[in-house]
């Protein structure tokens, strides 16, 4: 469902939590909430002031301050003022606004939320398997909903939603505790070793219940046909419509939103228990990961403790050996044996070894040379000076090769010129690619010249004549080229 603009507006009922005088606002709203629990729904300013004066820091709180704060809470829609005609004895009393105040529904929910936040870290959550059994029993009951009255169907649906909501909230809150900084600190404490076994057994029992129950619930959900699901949701929808609602809560699309809500709950059930990527499978993976981390941390703690005991005994033995050393030289030899040679430097050279034998000592191999260079910015390696090599013979041979290729190309070209003309449509012998490239460059040169004349690379002057708009086929060794039918006419006898 797309987001609506009116759903993204600010919520005025929560402003008293962060206003400048939030202490007074919160005290007033908490007083209203506590009295609401005692079924005292309406309070006047005198009763509120008496209740506030019971707190030590509200002893100097005046009626004028209370009236101002109550008016502000009314503007924020946390309180609803109700004219109290029973205490009006004069016109002046009526003008002084003798009101009874009552909390709005939104303010009740906000105050419940603050109490929940205050007790968030004192509440304990657990992984109970009874929720699975209740959900499974509720799905069995879904097969007989048509025989039940709408009121019982509504109660069945509310209990199913509550169990499903409790299941999701409990496993999220419980497993989340193992991924915070406090969990890491607790897992690294020595007391965690005694707690480890009980925790692993607790998580393993939950996984076993989850595996068996999730598969059974998933099979039940998948056994419902599309028509059965529609009938179930239709009955639930009708039971919801039977509940009386205030006219103010009925938005223009409230029935459509109610139907979409019921469908969303059913789809959430399907996504939690069915499919390869179901939430139940993800919960099993996360729980297994928690068990793995618990076992790993416990093993590390045990290893650290044992290592500490072992190191302590070894150090005590070494101290006794040093105490029994007869001279400083003997102590140095013992130190070199235990801790290694002091102030030594190790060099590794990236060169090829003559052998890869593991039984061969380093001292039996030939030494490796490594040139050390000073680490200064002004250092420059020594350049070996040498003269220029004489490559005149190679250049002459390359020049002769190029000239020979040019002579061969000219000989090939001249064979196609007959009687001072190069008629492309009359050529019978296939033209090589290198000769065709020269011919086309001549045609392009004359075609672009204003007077229609051009010069070859051999000094010949020629003109271009076209035979109308007709074309001809130039047969080449690598294919046939279709080109305009034209003739190149050379002047003089220089083409021979």
N, C-alpha and C positions, 0 to 999 in steps of 0.2 A: 504494500500500500504506500503510495507516494506521500511525502511529507506535506502538510498543509501549513500555510503561513500563520494561521492563528495558533497553531501548536507550538510555534517557536517564539512566542512573545514572553516577556518577563513575567515572573510569578510574584505578585506583590505580597502574598501571604508569608513569604520567607524573608522579607526585608528586616523584620524585627530581630532576626538572628545576628545581623552584622551592622545594625545601625549604631550611631554614636552612643546612645543611651540604652544599649542592648541589655544591660544588667536589669534595669527597671522593666523593660518590655518582657524579657524572659521570665522574670519573677511573677509578673502579672499573668502571663499565659500559663505558666506552670501551676499557679494557684487555681486558675480556671479549670485546668485539666484534672488536678487532684480532686476538686469538688465535683467535677463531672463524673469521676469514678464512683463518687458517693451518691450519684443520681441527683445532685444539686445543679440543675442545668442553667438556672438564671441567678445572677448575683447583682446586687446594687453596689454603688461605690462605697457605702458605709461598711458593708460586709467585707468587701475586698480590702479596704484600708485596715480593718481589724485583723484580718488574716495576715496582711503584709507586716504589720507592726510586731508580730510574733518573732520575726527575724531581727537579730541585733542591729544589722546595718540598715534597717528600714525604720528605725525609731523616729528619725527626723523627717520622714517622708510625709508631705502635706497633702491636703485634699486638692489644692490647686494643681500640684504636680500630677496627682492621680488622674484628675479630669483631663488634663492636657495629654497624658499618655493614653488614656482610654480613647480620646477622640482620634489620636493618631492611629491606634490599632483598628478603629472603625474605618478610617480612610484606607488602610491597607487590607481591609476585608477579612481581618482576623476575628473581629467581634461584630455582632449584630445588635444594635440598640433597640429596645422595646420600651415604648412609653408606659410608665407605671402610673395609672390614674388613682391607685388606692392611697397614695401618700400625698396627694395634692389637696391642700386645704385652702390655699389662697392663690390669687393670680400670680403673685410673686413666685410661689413654689412651682407653678406651671412653667413660668418663664425660666426658672433655674434648671429646667430639663431633668426632671426626676426619671431616670432611666433604669431599666433592668438590662443587663448585658448577657449575651449567650455566645458561645464559641460557634464559629462556622464549621462546616464539614472539612473544608480544606485546612483550617487551623488545627483541627483534631488530628488530621493525618501528619501535619508538620510536627506537631508536638510528639506524636508517637515515634516519628522518625528520630527526633532528638534523643528520646529515651533509649531507642535502639542503638544509636551511635555511642551514647554514654556507657552502655553495657556491652559494647561490641567485643572488648577484650576479656571480659569476664565470663561470657557465655562459652560453653563447651559444646562441641559438635562431635558426632560419632557416626560410624558406618554401620547402620542397622540393616539387617536383611528382612525385617518384618515388612518394610515398605514394598519389597518385591512381591511378597505373598498377597498383600492387600490389593496391589495393582492387578495381579493375576486373577484374583477372585472377582475384582470389579469387571474385568474383561469377560469373564465367564457369565457374569450377570447381564452384560450387554446383549447377550443372545435372547433375553426374555424381557427386554424393555417395553415391548408393545403390550405386555400384560400388566404393566405397572401404571399407577396414576402419575400425572405430570409432576406433582409435588415430590414424590419419591424419586422420579427421574432427575429432577433438579438437585436433590440431596446427593444422589449417586454421582452426578457429574461434579459437584463441588468437592466431594470426598476424593474422587479420582484426581482432580486437579491439585488438591492440597497434598496428596501423597506424592504425586509426580514433582510438585514444586519442592517438597521436603527432600526428596531423593536428590534432585539436582543441587540444591543449596548445601546439603550436608556433605556430599562428596567433594564439592568445590571448596568449601571452607576448610574441610579436614585436610585434604591433600595440598592445599595452598600453603599450609603451615610448614611444609617440608621444602619450600623453595625460597624462603626468605633468609635474611642475614641471621636472624635468631636461630633458625633451624641449623644453619651451618655451624654456628657457635655451639649449639647444644650437641650436635653430632660429634664434635671434636673434644667434648669433655669426657673425663674418665667415668662419670656416672652413667654415661650412655651405654656402656657395655652391659650393665645389668638390666637396663631397660630394653635393650635390643631384641632379645629373644621374645619377650612378651609382645612387642610391637610387630615383629615379623609374623608371629602366630595370628595376631589380630588381623593383619592385612591379608594373609593367606586365606583365612576363613571368609573374609569379605569377597575375595576373588572367586573362591569356590561357589559361594552363593550367587555371585554375579554371573558366573559362567552358566550355571544351571538355570537360574531364574530368567536371565536375559534371553537365552535361547528359547525357553518356553513362552515367554511373553511375546517375543518376536514372531514365533510360529502362530500364536493366536492372532496377532495383528494382521499377519499376511493371509490368514485363513478367511478374513472378512472380505467379501466381494465389494465392488464399488457400490452396488445397490444397497447392501447392508450398511455400509458406512453412511450413505446418504440418509437412510432411514433413521439411524442412530442420531446423527447430527440434527435431523429435522425434529425428532422428539425432544432433544436437548434444547433446540431453539424455541420450540413451543413452550417448554417448561420455563425458559427464561422470560418469555413474553408474559407469562402468567403472574410474574412478580410485579406488584404495583411500584411505579417509579414516579418521582415528582416531575411535574411538567417542565421544570427548568432544566432537568438532566436529559431531556429528550431532544437531542439535536436533530436537524433535518435528516441526517443519514444514520441515525443511531441503530435502526434495525439492520441496515446493511453492515455496519461496523460490528454489530453483535454476531451476525452470521460469519463474517470473516474471522472474528476472534475464535469461535468454536472450531472452525476449520483449521486455524493455526495451531490450536492445542492438539488436535488429532495428528496433524502433520509433525508436530514436535515429538509426539509419542512414537510415530513411525521412524523418524530420524534418530531417536535415541536408542531404539531396540532393534532395528532392521537395517540391512545393507552391509556391504563390506566396510564402509567407512562410518559405521554407526558410532554414536557417542559412547555406548557401552563398551565397545572394543577399545576406544581411545582411553576410557577410564581404566580398563584392564592394563593397557600399555603403560599408562602413567603410574599405576600402582606397582606394577612389576619394576618400573624404573626406580621407584622409591625404595622398594625392597633391595634392589641391587645396590643403591647408594648406602643404605643402612648397613648391609653386610660388608661393603667395601670399607666404610669408615670404621666399623668395629674392628675389622681385620687390621687396618692401619694402626688403630689405637693399641691393640694387643701387641703388634710388632714393635711399636715405639716403646712400650713398656718393657718388653723383653730385651730390646736393644739397649735400653738404658741400664738394665741390670747387668747385661753382658759387658757393656763398655765399662761400667763401674768396676767390675772384677778385673778386667784386663788392665785398666789404668792402675789399679792397686798393685798388680803384679809388676808392671813396668816401674812404678815408683820404688818397689823393693829392689829391683835389679839396679836402678840408678844409685840407690843408697848403698848397695854393696860394691859399687865400682871402686877400685883401689886408687885410680889416678884420673886426672882430667882427660888424658888421652884415651883411656879405656871408656870413659863416659862419651867422648866424641865418637868413638867407633860404634858404641851401642846406639847412639843417636842416629848415626848414618844408617845403621841396619834397620832401625824402627821407622824413622821419619824420612830417610833418604838423604842424599848428599845435599849440603846447604850451598846456596849461591851458585848453582850450576845453570848453564845455558844450553838449551837443546836447539839444534838446527835441523830443519827438514829441507832437503833439496829435491826438487821435482825433476828427477832424471831417471832414465831407464836403468834397471838393475840387470846385471849379467845373469842372475839366476833367481828363481822364486822359491828355493828350498827353505823350508821352515826350520830345518835342523842346522842351518848354516849360521854361524855367529856373525855379528856385524863386523867384528875385528878381522874376520877372514876375507871380507870383500875388499876390493880395491877402493881407495878413497875417491870421493867425488869433489870436483872443483866448483867453487861458487865465487863469482867476482863480487866483492863488496864495493859499493859506491858511496861516497860521502853524501850526507843529507844536508847539503847546502844549496841555496837557490842559484848561486853563481857558478856551480859546477857544470861543465860541459864535457861530454865524452870526447876523447881524442879522435880526430878524423884521420883516416888513412888517405894520404894524398897519392894520386895516381894520374897518369896522362890520359888523353883521349884516345880511344881506339880508332884505327883507320878503317873506315867502312866504305871507302870509295869503290872498291870492287863490287860490293853488294849493291850499292846504288846504281852502278853502271849496268849490272845484270838486270836489276829491276826496271831500269829505263828501257833497255833493249827488249824486254818482255812486253812492256806496254806498247812500244812502237810496233812490234810484230803483230800484236792483236789489232792495232789500228789499221795496219796494212791489209790484214785479212778481212776486216770489216769493209774497207773501201772496195776491195776486189769483189766481195759479195754484192755490194750495192750497185757497182757499175755494170754488173751482168744483167740487171733488170732495165737499164736505160738503153733504148734502141732508137737510133737515128735522131738523137737529141730529144727524145720524148720518153716520158714515164707515164704510160697509160695503165691505170690500175685495173680497168675492166679487161684488158688484154693480156694480163699476166697469167701464164699457164703454170709455171713452177711455184710450188709452195714457198712462202716467205718466212724466214726464221724470225723469232721474236725481236732480236736485236736490230735486224734490218727494218722490220715493221715500225719500230720505235723511231728510227731516223726518218722514214717516209712520212709518218704522221706529224713529226715536228716540222718538216718542210711545208706540208700542207697548212698547218696552223700558222706558220710564219708568214706565208704569202697571203693567207686569208685575212690576217690582222693588219697587213701593210696597206696604207691608203692607195698606193699605186698598183697593188696586186703583185709585186715583185719581192723576191727574197734571195738570200745568199746562203749557200751550203757552207759547212765547215771546211770544205776543200777549195773555197774561193769561186765557185761557179755561181752565176746569176741565172735565175729562172723565174718564170711567170706561171700563174695558175689560171686554168680555164675550166669552167664547169659546163656540163651538158644539162642545162635546165635544173629541174628539181628531182631528177631520177637518181637511183642508187645503184651500186654495184657490189658484188661480193668479192672480197679479197681473201683468197685461200692462203692460210698460214699453216705452219707445221703443228701448231697447237690448237687449231680451230679455224673457223671462217668468220671474218669480220665484215659486217654490212656497213658501208660508208657511202658518202655522196660520190656520184660518178664524175670524176674530174681527171685532168691531164696536167702534168708538169712539163713545161717546154723550156729547155736549156738553151742559152745563147752561146754561139761560137762552137769550137771543137774541144773545149776544156773538159768535157765530160768523158772523152775517150781515154 
